[in-house]
Amino acid sequence: MDLLNKLLQTFENWFDRFATIEGGIQILTVIGCGTLAAMTHKKWQLFIAKLLGDLEKKDFIQFLLRGSNRIAFPMSMLLYMITTRFVIEQFGISVAVLNIFTPLLLSMAAITFTIFVLRTGFTPSPALKAWESFISFTVWSLVALHLIGWLPDLIQALDDLAINFGDSRLSLLSILQLLLAIVFFFVMASWLTHLIEKQATRSPYINPSMRVMVTKISKFSLYGLAILFALKSVGIDLTAFAVFSGAIGVGIGFGLQRIFSNFISGFILLFDRSIRPGDVISIGDRFGWVQSLHARYVVVKDRDGVETLIPNENLITSEVTNWSYTDRAIRTRIPVQISYNDDPEFAMGLLISATDDKPRILKKPEPAARLLGFGDNGIDLELRIWINDPEAGIANVVSDVNLSIWKSFKENNISIPFPQRDVRIVSDDNK
């Protein structure tokens, strides 16, 4: 009841302040300045969009222009209010209400621009851009309540809405404090993780596998510490989670064992470096190159552009062919058959010549042609070539070489045999 009386008293004071001619003039002034500021902001948005479209890549200038777009509304409204306040003061009208809006608008501009600067420090994503306005409004609302003197009463009201569990007391204020602490420490952990990943990417001494391992370990460690710090900052006893951690252990033993297995398998892949980003692998009927390593799965992209998410456990327990584990060079065999009427040594020379104008075929180890045997329809030859970029495709190289072999055989009258069958009709003399 005391809180309700305080709120009613506060509303009555503000109503008495506005329910005068001077108060009405000031309220109309605020509404008019807000309308002009909204129109100015709209015009400035169109100008910024056109200017950004004409600019070539100049990151710092684009950053300043986008930042000015965030503060266009509060700063233009502040400018209009300062001008109109000067005019109103000349008529001897009180501007007490207008004076309140000056720190509110300045704090809005500062908070909005600060949140924008912090957001640009993270990896850009639609989620971060969507939450930017919400976070700015929330922080500004707390500052505004503090400036007009309502924040202590609001805090007291949230603390009064509580439920007692024995010796423990859970209030709405403690829940909000916990959520804010988690958000704050998670933001800090994300920023530190992004900074570590950026530094690891720039370092020439860290290979891709170690880079992923450093990023993953730092991410999970910092997020774990963020949760612990958030719980500790609001005074929650961590020993109270002993039963909860036991329940998690039981869950891992039953329903979450596959997820936990994939999680551990991901760290094993990072530590033993058997599979790294950029490796060309084949598992089962899937062939492609590793795009990225994640906590639960590995992304493998094939030549058709299809990305397959393979659980980490499958890569640990199944047989995996890594075409680029120690050496990216692989050998490809191209079988060819010629007629028994043709010279095999001459044909083998043509096979070697068919690789001369193919830039993807390595000169060392050099291509080789072999006579494998004598088949039913012709002489079996084989061309063996080496490439060191299997992620660019193997079938396209084989196709180019086969096309050159076909043209070369045509020009030199070497025939490629095909199965031929003689049909003999036996007559029945007994009829």
N, C-alpha and C positions, 0 to 999 in steps of 0.2 A: 504493500500500500504506500509506503514511503516513497518508493521508486516511482510509482504511478503519479503521486502528488508532485514529485519533482518534475516529471515530464510535462504534466499539465501546467505547472507554473512556468516552465520554460516556454511552452507554446503560447501562453497568455502574454508573456513579455514580448515575444516576437510579434504577436498579432497587434498588440498595442503600438509597437513601433511602426508597423506598416499601415495601420488603420488611421492614417493622417494624410493630409494633402501632400506634405513633404515626402512621406513614405511612399505614397502612390506615384509621385513624380519619379522617385528613385527607382521603383520597381519597373515603371515604363521605360526608364532609361536603360536599365539592365536588359529588358526584353529587346529593345531597339538595337542596342549594341550587339547583343547575341545574334540577332537576325543579320545585321550587316557583316558580322564576323563570319557567319556561316556562308554568306554569299561570297565574301572575299576568299574564304578557304576553297570554295568550289572553283572560283576563277584561277586561284593559284594551282590547284590540282591539274587543271587543263593545261596551264602554262608549263608546269613541271613535266607532264607527260610528253608534250611537244618537244621540250628542250632535251629530255632524255632520249627521245627518238632521234634527234639530230646529232647527239653526241656520239662519237666513237668511244671505244673502251677507255674511260678515264675513271677509275674506281673511286678516287678521293672526291672528285667533283660530284659524281653520282651519289656518293654517301652524304655529302653536304646538302644536295638538293632534296634527297629523300628525308633527311633529318629536318630540313626546313618545312617540309610538308606536314610533319608531325606537330610542329609548334605554330603553324599558321593560324589556327583558330584561336587559341588562348592569347597569343601575342597581338593579333589584330583586334580582338575584343578588348584587350587591355589598352591599346592605343586609342580606340574609340571612346572608352570610358574615361580615360585621362582627359581627352579633349572636351567631352560633354561635362565632366565634373568641373572643369575650369569655367565653363560657361554658366553652369548652375550656381557656382559659388558667387558669381558676379551679381546675382539677384538675391543674395543673402539666404539661400535655401540650404538646409543642412545636408551634408553628404556622408553621414555616418554609415549608412547602408552601403554606399558605393565604396567606402574605404575598406569594407570587409572583403570585397571581391578582388582587390589588388593582390593580397598575398595568395588568395585561392588560384587566381589565374597564373601568377608567377610559379607557384608550386606545380600546377598542372603542366605548364610548359617544361619545367625542369624534370619532372618525373617521366613524362612522355618521352622526352629526348634521351634520358638516361636508360630507360627500358629499351629503346630502339638501339642504342649503342651496345648494350649488353647482348641483345638478340643477335646483332651482326657478328658477335664473337663466337657464336655457335654455328654448326653446320646448317645452312638455310633449309627449311622444310615448311610445308604448308601448315603443320600443326603449330610450330613456333609462331608463325605469322598470325594464325588465328588466335592464339592465346596472348599475343602482345597487347592488344587493346584491353582484354579482360584484366590482365595483371596491372596495367597502367591505371585503369579505373579503380581497381581495388586499393592500390597503394594511395592514390589521390584521395579516395573517400576517407581513408583513415587520417590522412593529413588534414583534410577539410574539417573532419569532426574535431580534431585537436585544435585547429585554429579558431573555431567558433565556440569551443569549450564544452562540447557534448561528449567527447570521448570518455572521460572518467565515469559519467553516468551510464554510458553504454557498456563499459567494461564491468561495472558493478551489476548491471542487469543480467549480463551473460553469466556472471559468476553465481548469481542467485538461482539460476535455472540449473539445479544440480540434483543428482540421485546418489544416495549413500548405499554402499555395499559393505556392511560391517564397519571396519576401520577405514575403508577407502571411500573417497568422494569423487564422483565424476560429474563435472559441470560442462555446460556448453562452451564456456570460455576455455577450459583445458583441452577440449576436443579441437577447437579452432586453433589454439596455440600449437597443438601437435601437428595439425595439417600444415600450418604455416612453416613450422620448423622443418618438416619433411620436405616441403617444396623448396625452402631456402637451401638446405644442405644438398638436395638432389641437383639443384641448379649449379651449386658450387662444384659438386662432383662431376657433372656433365661438362662444365667449363674446363676443369682440370684434365678430364679425359680427352677432350678435344685438343687441348694444348699439348698433351703428351703424344697423341696420335700425329699431330702436325709436326712436332719435332722429330718423331721417329721416321716420318715419311721423308723429311728433308735430309736425314742423316745418310751419307753414302756407305756407312759401315754396317748398316742393319739390313739384312736380306728380307724379302717379303714375308717369309714364314715367321721370323723373329719379330717383325713389325706387327703382325697380327697377334702374336702371343703377348707382346708387351701391352698392346691396346686392350686385349681381353682381360688380362690379369689386372691391369690398372682400373678398368671399368668396374669389374665385380668387386674389387677390393674397396674402391672409393664409394661405390653404392652401398656396400655393407657398412662401412664406417659412417656414411651419411645417415643410415637408419639408426645406428647406435647413438650417434651424437644427437639426433632429433629426439629420441626417446629420453636420453639423459638430460637434455636441455629443459624439458617440461617436468622433470622430477619423477619419471616413471622408473620403478625399481626393476632392473633387468632380470633379477632372480625370479620375478613373477612369471617369466616366459619359459621356465624350466619344463612345466607340463606341456606347454605349447610346442616346444622343441621336440619333446618325446613323441607327441602326436605326429609331427612332421616326419620323424624317423620311421614310425609305423607306416605312414603313408608312402614313404619311399620304398619300404620293404614290400608293399603290396601294389597299390595302384600306380605309383610314380616311378617304378623301377626302370621302365624303358626310357622315360624322359631323363632320369638321373644317369642312366647308362650312356645315353647320347651326349649328355653334358660332360661326363668324365672322358668319354672317347674323344670329344673335341679337344680337350687339353692334352690328351696323349698324342694326337696328330700334330699338335703344335710343338710339343716337346721333342718328339722323335724326328720331326721334319720329313716324314715319309711322303707327305702330300703338301704342296705349297701352291699359293696362287700363281697361275700361269702354267702349271704342269698339265701335260696331256695324258689323260688316263682313260682306261676302258674297264668297266665293271659290268659283267653280264653282257647284255646286248647294247649297252650305252657306251658311246665314244664321244669325247669332247675334252675341253680344257677347263681347268678349275678357275672360276671367276672370283670366288671369295670363300672364306672359312667363317662359319658362325658357331655359336655355342651349341646348337642342336643339329645343324645340317651343313652340308657343303653344296655350293651352287656350281653345277657343271653345265656348260653351254656347248651344244653341238653345232655342226656346220649349218643346220637349218635354222639357227637362231633360237632354238627351244632350250630353255633353262630348266634343268632337272634338279630338284632338291633331294639330295641323297642323305639319309640319316648318318651321323658319324659312326654309329655302331656297325652299320653295314660295311663301312670302309675298314673297320678294325677286324671284323670276323670273317669277311669274304675275301676271295682272291681278287686283287686289283692289279692291273697292268699299268705301270707308270712308264709311259714312253719317253719321259724326259727326267728320270730320277737322278742319274749321274751325268748323262750326256743327252743333249737334245737331238743328236743325229740318229736317224733310223734308216734301215734299209728296206726297200720295197722291191718285190719281184714281179716282173712282167713276163708271163709265158707267151711264147710265139711258136707256131708250127709252120714248117715249109715243106714243099714237095720233095720227094726223093730224086727228082730230076734236077734240082737246084744245088748249087755249091754252098754247103753250110758255112765254110770259112768266110766266103764273100758276104753271106747274109749276116753273119755275126759282126762283120765290120760295119755293115749298114745299121745294125742295131746300136752300136756305139756312136755312130755319126748322128743318129736321131736325137741324141741328148746334147748336142753342141750348143744349140741356141735356146736352151732352157735355163734361165738364171737361177731357178730354185734348186736345180740339181747340183750337188757338190762336185767339185773337181778332185778333191781329196777327202775321203777315199774315192777313187775314180770309178766310173761305171764299168761294169764287166759283163761279158756275154758268155754263156756256158751252153754246151750241148749236153742235154740231160739224158737222152735216150732215143730209141727208134720206136715210134708208135705204129698203130695199125694203119693210119692214114698218111703219116709223114714224119719228118724229123722234129723232135721236141727240143726247142731252144728256150733260153731264159735270159732276159736282160735284168741286171741287178743295179739299182741306183740308190743313192743316198741323198736325204734331205735333212735339214736341221730346223724346219719350222712346221711340224706336223699340225699345229693348231690352225694353219692356213688351209688345211685340207690335203688329202692324199689322192683321192679319186681324180681331182682336176689335173694333177701332175701326170698320173697314169693315162688319162684321156689325151692330153697333149702329146705324150710320147707315142701312144698307139696311132694317133693321127699322122705323125711324122713317119712312123714305120710303114704305114699303109701307102703313103705317097712315095716313099723311097722304094718300096717293093714294086709298085706299079711302074716307076721310071726305069727300073733295072730288070723287069720281066721275071720277077720272083713271085711264084704263085703260093698262095696260102691254101692248103688242101682242105677238103671237106669230105665227110663220109659219102662213099659211093657204093651202091649195091647193084649187082647183076641179077636180073630175074630170068631164070631158065624155066621154060615151059616143057614139061615132059609129057609126051603123048602116050596114050594107053593103047598098045597094039592089039590087046585082046578084044577090043570092041569091033 
